[in-house]
Amino acid sequence: MNNLLNKIVEDVGISEEYLRNTGQWNLIEALATRIVLECEGVAACNMHVSGFALGDLIKQHWGVK
């Protein structure tokens, strides 16, 4: 995941440092990755924007491979 997750975590008032110190960062990152992949799966149903598969654009936006 890219820095978007860091920003979202901070925006909702959770310290990334706290999450890392309590061992919860990996859980948050895994959850966010799963959500992105679910969205990618829905968007992969032949949806294209300017020649790019929408699902691929979603994964690229979030930094998920």
N, C-alpha and C positions, 0 to 999 in steps of 0.2 A: 504494500500500500504506500502511497505517496504522502506528502504533507497535508493533503486534504483531511485525512483522518485526525491528524494532530490538531488542525484548526477546529474541526467539529467537536472534538473532545473538549477543547478549551472553551468553545462557544457555549457548551452546555454546563460549564462550570466544574469540570473534572480535570484535575491536574494530571498531565501525562507522567510527571515524576511520581505522583502517588500511585498511579496504575502500574508503573514499572516496579516501584518499591514493594508493592503488595503482590506482585506476580500476576496481576490481572491484565496487563497490556496485551499479552499473547491471546487471551480470550477475546478481548475487544477487537483485536486485529482479525482473528479468525471469524468472528461474527460478521464484521464488516465485509470481509472477503466473500463470505458465503452469500450475503445479501447482494453484493455486486454481481456475483456469478448467477444468482437467480434472476436478476434483472437482465443480465446478458442473455440468458436462456430464453426469456420471454421476447426480448428484442430481436433475437436471431431468426425469428419467423419471417424471413425474407424482407425485412425492413432495411432499406438502404437510404443513405443521405449522401448526396454528391459522390456516388460510386463506392462509398464505404459501408460495410455492414454496421448497422446501428449497435449491435452487441459488441463489436470490436471497438467502436468509439467509446462506449461506456467503460469497458475494461481499460482502455488507454487513458481515459480521463482520471480514473481512480488508481492507475498504476498497478493493475492486476494482470498477471500473465496467464 
